Amino acid sequence: MHDEMDGVGSWPPREWVTGGRVAGFTLEGKIATGSFGTVFKASRDGRAFAVKLVRMSPRSEREVDALRRAQFPNVVSFLGYSLWPEDAPRFLVLALELVEGRPLDVWVREENPSALELLERVLLPLAGTLADVHAAGVVHRDVKEANIVMREADGQPVLVDFGAAAYEGARRLTMQLPPGTPEYRSPEALRFAKQWEGEPYPFGPADDLWALGVMLYWLLTRELPFGERKNPGLVRAIIEETPPAPRALNPRVPPALGALCLRMLEKAPEARYPDAVALEEALEAAAALADDSWRAPLFPALEKRSAPTPVPRARPVRRWPWGVGLGLGAAVLGGVLWGLSERRPEATQRTGSTTPLPSQQAVPRQEVASAHTTGDVGQGAASEASPTPAPAAHAATRSQEPAMKKSQTPRSLLAAGCLAGSACAGGPHQRPPPAPAECPPGAAATRERFQIPAGEVQPTIFPAFESTRIAVIREGEVTVEMLGTWGRLPEHTRFRGKAIFGTGRVYGRFSEALLPGGESVPVCLEWVSPAGVGWEMRPGSTAKEARIWWDPRIMSVFSFR
């Protein structure tokens, strides 16, 4: 893989070697390199992390947004991000939980679980996790064995690699089919590609559930239901053919579990389980009726490794209170981890099925999909070099974002194309970003006095908009409040500056810090996001008012770019 972002050079950058220090982390070895980034094992202040290097782009911005919204027990924990290098940022450094364990495909080969063990330890937790993720407005878009790690500490499956994820209201970045793995694509996605008329595919939760069905078929039979991509008939098989019953390939598969799997692979979406909650209920019902045949290993006996006893998973509430599990990280990582410190709305308990939202062997601790297994497919699909894909929206803002939904015809997506304020009628006019400018006098002295870290990103909030999660601002003077401490700047410090509208983005330049004691000092800060300087305008923005997330990030700079 080449660093085509710059046209020349190696990937990852030469500074990213074992023993190197990047963004405050000491790199201890590469975990994986894929189409959407490179992941390293790293440490900081004695704590282990996985750090993912991705380029600054709309794709990386969507990945960060997706991870922020999908913080659940069986999803890799996102702890914050930094921009790198400090002097001229071109990349994001994502700080992630280091999930010690084996990818699911490796785990099942080595552990040879029974059908009941597979259902209780893998399928039920994953169905519940997808229900939570989908309720948060996020679609993973690359569910497969290699993107699920069986965590050694508690025996739980963990969904990783949100590089291809998407979420309600996110700007579409691919013109036909989104990133994904060909063998796991749904028939409706492939039918859409064959009938493509120019609009992007309306991804939705059903695509994740289809992929889970493909994965389940492989777990039960060790064969993919429709073959591999080298098979020229793969697309036709997915669209038209019914795979053999799992029990026909493996007599140890309980008939009820095989039937459940085949229902997940019905060609018509309405014939499948309507959502992850319904799938979870079906799995629980099957487990309740399991007999002794469910307790035999699914394949001829193998010597099994000792594994930790899985921690029982509480039902029906799965969500950790915001901050549990992240508090330690926030104390360790300081400014980086404050990227997740905002308070989260209370989760709504799921009580039953809902209608769908409109809308191989891998190394342990893998956090990115392999380059050869993930990418755009289909007629006319284009891929970007070294991208980090997409997705997620707060459940609390779902009424303000277009829902992810399936459509019967590609034409019905015309309205969905209007996702960013700059692209919609009545949105801001075409405007260039603000011109470069020097920092105010005294800003360098303030940076030194308060030891404001360079390159680290710090969250701020518009307190008045906390309940809505979307801030509506006008161009001109603006004040935000800092969350937590930053260097030696105390909590509740406020920053005063100007909001400047560009095309589809709002730029924030801050020249004054108001300390809680009343002192005012000069600073040089600006809003930054994973896509670069400024924050994306949300749907509904106009030429006079911009809608942005209520908690934009700032970074100390040496000049306004």
C-alpha positions in Angstrom: 0.0 0.0 0.0 1.3 3.4 -0.9 0.7 6.7 0.8 -1.1 8.1 -2.2 -2.4 11.0 -0.2 0.9 12.7 -0.9 1.6 11.0 -4.2 4.9 9.6 -2.9 6.2 7.8 0.1 5.6 4.6 2.0 2.6 3.5 4.0 2.5 3.7 6.9 4.8 6.8 7.2 8.4 6.1 8.2 7.9 7.4 11.7 5.4 4.6 12.4 7.8 1.9 13.4 8.2 -0.3 16.4 9.6 1.9 19.2 8.6 5.1 17.6 6.6 7.8 19.5 3.6 9.3 17.8 1.0 11.6 19.3 2.2 10.6 22.8 2.0 6.8 22.1 4.9 4.4 22.0 4.4 2.0 19.1 5.0 -1.6 20.0 4.2 -3.4 16.7 1.8 -3.5 13.8 -1.4 -5.4 14.2 -2.9 -5.1 10.8 -2.9 -3.0 7.6 -6.0 -2.7 5.4 -7.8 -0.6 2.9 -9.0 1.7 5.6 -5.9 2.3 7.7 -3.2 0.7 9.8 -3.5 -0.4 13.4 -0.6 -0.7 15.9 -0.3 -1.9 19.4 0.8 1.0 21.5 1.3 2.2 25.1 0.9 5.4 26.9 1.6 6.0 30.6 1.8 2.3 31.2 -1.5 1.4 29.5 -2.0 -0.6 26.4 -4.0 0.7 23.4 -4.7 0.0 19.8 -4.0 3.1 17.7 -5.3 3.4 14.2 -3.7 5.7 11.6 -6.0 7.0 8.9 -5.8 10.0 6.7 -7.9 13.1 7.4 -10.9 12.9 5.1 -14.7 12.8 5.1 -14.4 9.0 5.5 -12.3 9.2 8.7 -14.7 11.8 10.0 -17.5 9.4 9.5 -15.6 6.6 11.2 -15.0 8.7 14.3 -18.7 9.7 14.4 -19.8 6.1 14.0 -17.5 4.9 16.9 -18.7 7.7 19.1 -22.3 6.7 18.7 -21.7 3.0 18.9 -20.2 2.7 22.4 -21.6 -0.5 23.7 -20.0 -3.4 25.7 -19.5 -5.6 22.7 -18.1 -2.9 20.4 -14.5 -1.9 20.4 -14.1 1.1 22.7 -13.2 4.4 21.0 -11.2 6.6 23.4 -10.4 9.7 21.4 -8.2 10.9 18.6 -5.3 13.2 17.8 -4.1 15.0 14.6 -0.7 14.1 13.3 1.9 15.5 12.5 1.5 18.4 14.8 2.9 21.1 12.5 0.9 20.1 9.4 -1.8 17.5 10.3 -2.6 15.1 7.5 -3.6 12.0 9.5 -5.9 11.0 12.4 -4.6 8.9 15.2 -7.5 7.0 16.7 -7.1 5.7 20.3 -9.0 2.4 20.6 -9.4 -0.4 23.1 -6.8 -3.1 22.6 -9.0 -6.2 22.2 -6.8 -9.1 23.2 -8.2 -12.3 21.6 -8.8 -14.3 18.5 -10.8 -13.4 15.5 -14.1 -15.4 15.4 -13.0 -17.6 12.5 -9.8 -18.6 14.4 -11.7 -19.1 17.6 -14.3 -21.5 16.1 -11.7 -23.6 14.5 -9.6 -23.9 17.7 -12.5 -24.2 20.1 -14.9 -26.3 18.0 -18.0 -25.1 20.0 -21.3 -26.9 20.2 -24.4 -25.3 18.5 -25.7 -24.2 21.9 -22.3 -22.7 22.9 -22.1 -20.9 19.5 -25.6 -19.5 20.0 -25.1 -18.4 23.6 -21.5 -17.1 23.4 -21.5 -15.6 19.9 -24.9 -15.2 18.2 -27.0 -13.9 21.0 -24.4 -11.2 22.1 -23.9 -10.2 18.4 -27.6 -9.9 17.7 -28.0 -7.8 20.8 -25.0 -5.7 19.9 -26.4 -5.0 16.3 -29.7 -4.1 17.8 -28.0 -1.5 20.0 -25.8 -0.3 17.1 -28.7 0.0 14.8 -30.8 1.8 17.4 -28.0 4.4 17.6 -28.4 5.0 13.9 -25.2 3.2 12.8 -24.8 0.4 10.2 -21.4 -1.5 10.3 -21.5 -2.5 6.7 -18.7 -5.1 7.0 -20.0 -7.8 9.4 -17.9 -10.9 9.1 -15.8 -13.4 11.1 -12.6 -11.4 10.8 -14.2 -8.3 12.2 -15.4 -10.0 15.4 -12.8 -10.7 18.1 -13.4 -13.1 21.0 -12.1 -11.1 23.9 -9.8 -13.2 26.1 -10.7 -11.4 29.3 -14.4 -12.3 29.4 -15.0 -14.6 26.4 -17.3 -12.0 24.8 -17.5 -11.3 21.0 -16.4 -7.7 20.2 -17.3 -6.0 16.9 -14.3 -4.1 15.5 -13.3 -2.1 12.4 -15.9 0.6 11.8 -13.9 1.8 8.8 -16.8 1.0 6.4 -19.6 2.0 8.8 -22.3 4.6 8.0 -25.0 6.4 9.9 -28.2 8.3 9.4 -27.6 11.7 7.8 -24.0 11.0 6.9 -22.8 12.4 3.5 -22.6 9.6 0.9 -19.1 9.1 -0.3 -19.6 6.3 -2.9 -21.7 6.6 -5.9 -22.9 3.1 -6.2 -22.3 0.5 -3.5 -20.6 1.3 -0.2 -17.5 -0.5 0.9 -18.0 -4.1 1.9 -17.0 -7.7 1.4 -18.4 -9.2 -1.8 -19.4 -12.6 -0.4 -21.4 -10.9 2.3 -23.4 -8.4 0.2 -27.2 -8.7 0.3 -29.2 -9.6 -2.8 -31.0 -6.3 -2.7 -27.7 -4.4 -2.8 -26.5 -6.4 -5.8 -29.9 -5.9 -7.6 -29.5 -2.2 -6.9 -26.1 -2.2 -8.5 -27.4 -4.0 -11.6 -30.2 -1.4 -12.0 -28.0 1.5 -10.9 -29.2 4.9 -12.2 -26.8 7.2 -10.5 -27.9 7.4 -6.8 -26.1 5.7 -3.9 -27.3 2.5 -2.4 -29.7 3.1 0.6 -27.7 1.0 3.2 -29.6 -0.2 6.2 -29.7 -2.6 9.2 -31.0 -5.4 6.9 -27.6 -5.4 5.2 -25.8 -6.1 8.5 -28.3 -8.9 9.3 -27.9 -10.5 5.9 -24.1 -10.5 6.4 -24.6 -12.1 9.9 -26.6 -14.8 8.2 -23.8 -15.5 5.7 -21.4 -15.6 8.7 -23.7 -18.0 10.6 -23.9 -20.3 7.6 -20.1 -20.4 7.5 -19.8 -21.1 11.2 -22.2 -24.0 10.9 -20.7 -25.6 7.7 -17.3 -24.0 7.1 -18.5 -23.1 3.6 -19.8 -19.7 2.4 -23.4 -20.1 1.2 -22.9 -18.6 -2.3 -19.2 -19.3 -2.9 -16.2 -17.0 -3.0 -15.5 -14.0 -5.2 -13.3 -16.0 -7.6 -16.5 -17.8 -8.6 -17.8 -15.8 -11.6 -21.3 -16.8 -10.6 -21.2 -15.2 -7.1 -23.5 -12.3 -7.9 -26.1 -14.5 -9.6 -25.9 -17.0 -6.8 -26.6 -14.3 -4.1 -29.5 -12.9 -6.1 -31.1 -16.1 -7.3 -29.9 -19.3 -5.6 -31.0 -20.9 -2.4 -28.0 -22.5 -0.6 -28.3 -26.1 0.7 -29.6 -26.5 4.2 -26.7 -26.3 6.7 -27.6 -29.7 8.0 -27.1 -31.2 4.5 -23.5 -30.1 4.7 -23.0 -30.8 8.4 -25.4 -33.3 10.0 -24.4 -32.0 13.4 -26.3 -28.8 12.8 -29.6 -28.8 14.8 -32.5 -28.5 12.3 -34.0 -25.5 14.1 -30.7 -23.6 14.0 -30.3 -24.5 10.3 -33.8 -23.2 9.6 -33.1 -20.0 11.4 -30.0 -19.5 9.3 -31.9 -20.0 6.1 -34.5 -17.5 7.1 -31.7 -14.9 7.6 -30.8 -15.7 3.9 -34.2 -15.3 2.3 -34.0 -13.3 -0.9 -36.8 -11.0 0.0 -36.0 -8.7 3.0 -39.6 -9.0 4.2 -39.2 -12.8 4.6 -36.3 -12.4 7.0 -36.3 -11.3 10.6 -37.4 -7.7 10.5 -34.6 -6.4 12.8 -31.9 -7.5 15.2 -34.4 -7.6 18.1 -36.6 -10.1 16.3 -33.5 -12.2 15.5 -32.4 -12.1 19.1 -35.9 -13.3 20.2 -35.7 -16.2 17.7 -32.3 -17.2 19.0 -33.5 -17.1 22.6 -36.6 -19.2 21.7 -34.3 -21.8 19.9 -32.0 -22.0 22.9 -34.9 -22.6 25.2 -35.9 -25.7 23.2 -32.4 -27.1 22.7 -31.9 -30.8 23.5 -28.8 -32.8 24.0 -27.9 -32.7 20.3 -27.2 -29.0 20.7 -24.4 -29.8 23.2 -22.2 -31.9 20.9 -19.3 -30.2 19.1 -20.3 -29.0 15.6 -17.4 -30.7 14.0 -15.4 -33.9 14.7 -13.8 -33.6 18.2 -10.6 -31.6 18.6 -8.5 -31.0 21.7 -9.9 -27.7 23.0 -7.8 -25.0 24.6 -8.8 -23.7 28.0 -10.8 -20.6 27.7 -12.1 -18.1 30.2 -15.6 -18.6 31.4 -17.7 -16.0 29.6 -19.1 -13.2 31.7 -22.9 -13.6 31.7 -24.4 -10.9 29.5 -27.2 -9.0 31.2 -30.5 -8.9 29.4 -32.4 -6.9 28.3 -30.4 -3.8 29.0 -26.9 -3.9 27.4 -25.7 -0.3 27.6 -23.0 0.7 30.0 -23.6 4.1 31.7 -21.6 6.7 29.8 -18.1 6.8 31.3 -18.1 3.3 32.8 -15.0 1.7 31.3 -13.8 5.0 29.8 -13.2 6.9 33.0 -9.8 5.2 33.5 -8.8 6.0 29.9 -9.8 9.6 30.3 -7.6 10.0 33.3 -4.7 8.3 31.5 -5.0 10.0 28.1 -5.9 13.5 29.1 -6.7 15.6 26.1 -7.0 12.8 23.7 -9.7 11.0 25.7 -11.7 14.1 26.4 -12.8 13.5 22.8 -15.4 11.2 24.4 -16.1 12.9 27.6 -19.4 14.5 26.7 -22.5 13.3 28.6 -24.6 10.8 26.7 -28.4 10.7 26.5 -30.0 7.9 28.5 -30.5 4.9 26.3 -34.1 3.8 25.6 -34.7 0.2 26.7 -35.7 -2.1 24.0 -38.8 -4.1 24.8 -39.5 -6.0 21.6 -39.3 -6.1 17.8 -39.5 -2.9 15.9 -39.9 -2.2 12.2 -36.7 -2.0 10.3 -35.1 1.5 10.3 -36.0 3.2 7.0 -33.0 3.6 5.8 -9.6 -15.8 6.4 -7.7 -16.3 8.9 -6.8 -13.1 10.6 -4.3 -12.1 13.2 -5.4 -11.6 16.8 -6.5 -8.1 17.8 -7.3 -7.2 14.2 -8.9 -3.8 14.0 -9.0 -3.2 10.2 -10.3 -5.3 7.4 -7.7 -6.8 5.1 -7.1 -4.8 1.9 -8.0 -7.8 -0.3 -11.4 -8.4 1.4 -12.9 -5.0 1.6 -13.6 -2.5 -1.1 -16.2 -1.2 -3.6 -17.7 -3.8 -5.9 -20.1 -3.6 -8.7 -20.3 -2.0 -12.1 -18.6 1.3 -12.2 -17.6 1.3 -8.5 -14.7 3.5 -7.6 -12.4 3.2 -4.6 -10.2 5.7 -2.9 -6.6 5.1 -2.0 -6.1 4.1 1.6 -9.6 5.3 2.7 -11.1 5.0 6.1 -14.8 4.6 5.6 -17.8 5.9 7.2 -20.9 6.3 9.8 -23.5 7.1 12.9 -26.0 9.4 14.4 -27.2 10.0 18.0 -30.5 8.3 18.7 -31.5 11.6 20.3 -31.2 13.4 17.0 -32.9 10.8 14.7 -35.8 13.1 14.1 -33.4 15.6 12.6 -31.6 13.2 10.3 -32.8 11.3 7.2 -33.6 7.7 8.3 -31.7 4.9 6.7 -34.2 3.0 4.6 -34.6 0.6 1.8 -36.3 1.8 -1.4 -38.0 -0.1 -4.2 -36.4 1.9 -6.9 -33.2 3.9 -7.1 -35.2 7.0 -8.1 -36.6 7.2 -4.6 -33.2 8.2 -3.3 -33.1 11.5 -5.0 -34.3 13.3 -1.9 -31.8 11.4 0.2 -29.0 12.9 -1.8 -29.6 16.2 -0.1 -27.7 15.4 3.1 -25.5 18.3 3.7 -26.6 21.9 4.1 -24.3 23.1 1.3 -25.9 20.7 -1.1 -29.5 21.4 -0.4 -31.8 24.1 -1.8 -31.6 27.1 0.5 -28.2 26.1 1.9 -25.2 28.3 2.2 -23.8 29.8 -1.1 -20.5 28.6 -2.4 -17.9 30.3 -0.2 -14.2 29.7 0.1 -12.6 28.9 3.5 -11.3 31.8 5.4 -7.9 33.2 4.5 -4.8 32.3 6.6 -4.1 34.6 9.5 -1.6 35.1 12.2 -2.2 34.3 15.9 -3.0 37.2 18.2 0.0 38.7 20.2 0.6 36.8 23.4 -0.9 33.5 22.3 2.4 31.7 22.3 3.0 32.9 25.9 -0.4 31.5 26.9 0.4 28.2 25.3 3.6 28.0 27.3 2.1 29.2 30.5 -0.7 26.7 30.5 1.2 23.9 28.7 -1.5 23.6 26.1 -0.5 20.4 24.2 0.0 20.7 20.5 -1.7 18.3 18.2 -4.2 17.0 20.8 -7.9 17.7 20.2 -10.0 19.0 23.0 -13.9 19.0 23.1 -15.9 22.1 23.7 -19.7 22.5 24.0 -22.4 25.0 23.4 -24.1 24.5 26.9 -27.4 25.8 25.7 -27.8 23.1 23.1 -26.8 20.1 25.3 -30.4 18.7 25.3 -30.7 18.7 21.5 -27.1 17.6 20.5 -27.4 20.0 17.5 -26.2 23.7 17.9 -27.7 26.3 15.6 -25.3 29.2 15.2 -24.9 32.4 13.2 -21.8 33.7 11.6 -19.8 36.1 13.8 -18.9 36.1 17.5 -19.2 32.7 19.3 -18.3 31.4 22.7 -17.8 27.8 23.7 -17.0 26.1 27.0 -14.2 23.6 27.4 -14.9 20.1 28.8 -12.5 19.0 31.5 -9.0 20.3 31.9 -6.5 20.9 29.1 -2.9 21.2 30.0 -3.1 23.6 32.9 -6.3 25.3 31.7 -8.9 24.7 34.4 -12.3 23.1 33.8 -15.1 25.5 32.6 -12.7 27.7 30.7 -14.5 29.5 27.9 -13.1 30.4 24.5 -14.3 33.5 22.6 -13.8 33.9 18.9 -15.6 34.0 15.5 -17.6 31.4 13.5 -17.0 31.8 9.8 -19.2 30.0 7.2 -17.7 28.2 4.2 -19.2 25.8 1.7 -20.7 23.1 3.8 -18.4 23.8 6.8 -18.2 26.2 9.7 -14.7 27.4 10.7 -14.1 28.5 14.3 -11.2 30.8 15.2 -10.7 31.6 18.9 -8.4 34.3 20.1 -9.4 34.7 23.8 -9.7 32.4 26.8 -11.9 33.4 29.7 -10.7 31.6 32.9 -13.2 30.7 35.6 -11.6 33.3 38.0 -12.3 36.1 35.5 -8.8 36.5 33.9 -8.7 36.8 30.1 -5.7 35.6 28.1 -5.0 35.5 24.4 -5.0 32.1 22.6 -4.8 30.7 19.1 -7.3 27.9 18.7 -9.5 26.6 15.9 -12.1 24.0 15.3 -10.8 20.8 13.8 -12.6 17.6 12.8 -11.3 14.3 11.4 -11.8 15.7 7.9 -9.6 18.7 8.6 -10.2 22.3 9.7 -13.8 23.3 10.5 -16.9 21.3 11.2 -19.4 20.0 8.7 -22.8 21.7 8.5 -25.6 19.3 9.3 -28.8 18.9 7.2 -31.1 21.9 7.6 -28.3 24.5 7.5 -29.0 27.7 5.6 -27.0 30.7 4.4 -27.8 32.5 7.7 -27.8 29.7 10.2 -25.6 26.6 10.5 -26.4 23.4 12.3 -23.4 21.6 13.7 -22.9 19.1 16.5 -23.1 20.7 19.9 -19.6 19.6 20.9 -17.0 20.7 18.3 -13.3 20.0 18.9 -10.6 22.6 19.1 -6.8 22.4 18.7 -4.0 24.8 19.6 -2.4 26.1 16.4 0.6 28.3 15.5 -1.3 30.2 12.9 -4.8 30.1 11.4 -4.6 28.1 8.3 
